[in-house]
């Protein structure tokens, strides 16, 4: 991702850009999240570089979804700080959300609207220029151009996820947060989704991505760096190029099981 691109996003949001745009586009420092006496996140430190793809692994209940919801500004941390493009989240305007594209278990689509109407609704929220052309282009890229005028409730799970990707990148955000985007999809639909996500992450201005998944093979194939979150803490991380699939499996299960044995 070019420095000029980050500056242009900041200017579009009427935020004063830093003199030298940061190489780290997202930074979380000592994030905690508790629900009553139950601590879900326990001092998470995380940095996402410009154009970097991170796969976040972890068992159920590790805190992955909670972490992504906080990074996506959909939930507030109990303590800790977040910076987006060098801007402290606590000091930023709500319009800073335009830096983010989010895909989660919820599609954030309106089932009684057509695919085109959904994208038109979100495009107007973000004041996307040349919106009709942008919608046509994205519907073609996600393979839904022939279903543009069909209501979303008639779509399969895979089609809804593809439309959700179009929704997430409609405003051309530099950061994508993907929470188990392949959940509920068959192998063919998941493979199509993987290809689409990789294209969206690299075509044009490269995007920075954090993706959670339980699929180790898919997660390794797509990322630059693998991080393991367990019991609310980051317990392991490594560059994807340093891991084979077989090595990742042993490395991952050892990290999680060691933590369990310690009772941490």
ABEGO torsion letter per residue (X at the ends): XBAAAAAAAAAAAGBBBBABBBABABBBBGBBBBBEABBABBGBBBBBBBGBBBBBBEBBGAGAAAAAAAAAGABBBABEBBBBGGBBAAABBAAAAAABBBBBABAGBBAABBAAAAAAAAAAAAGBBGAAAAAAAAAAAAGAAAAAABBAAABBAAAAAAAAAAAAAAAGBABBBBBGAABGBBAAAAAAAAAAAAAAAABEBBBBBBBBBABAAAAAAABABBBBBBGGBBABBBBAAABBAAAAAAAAAAAAAAAAAAGX
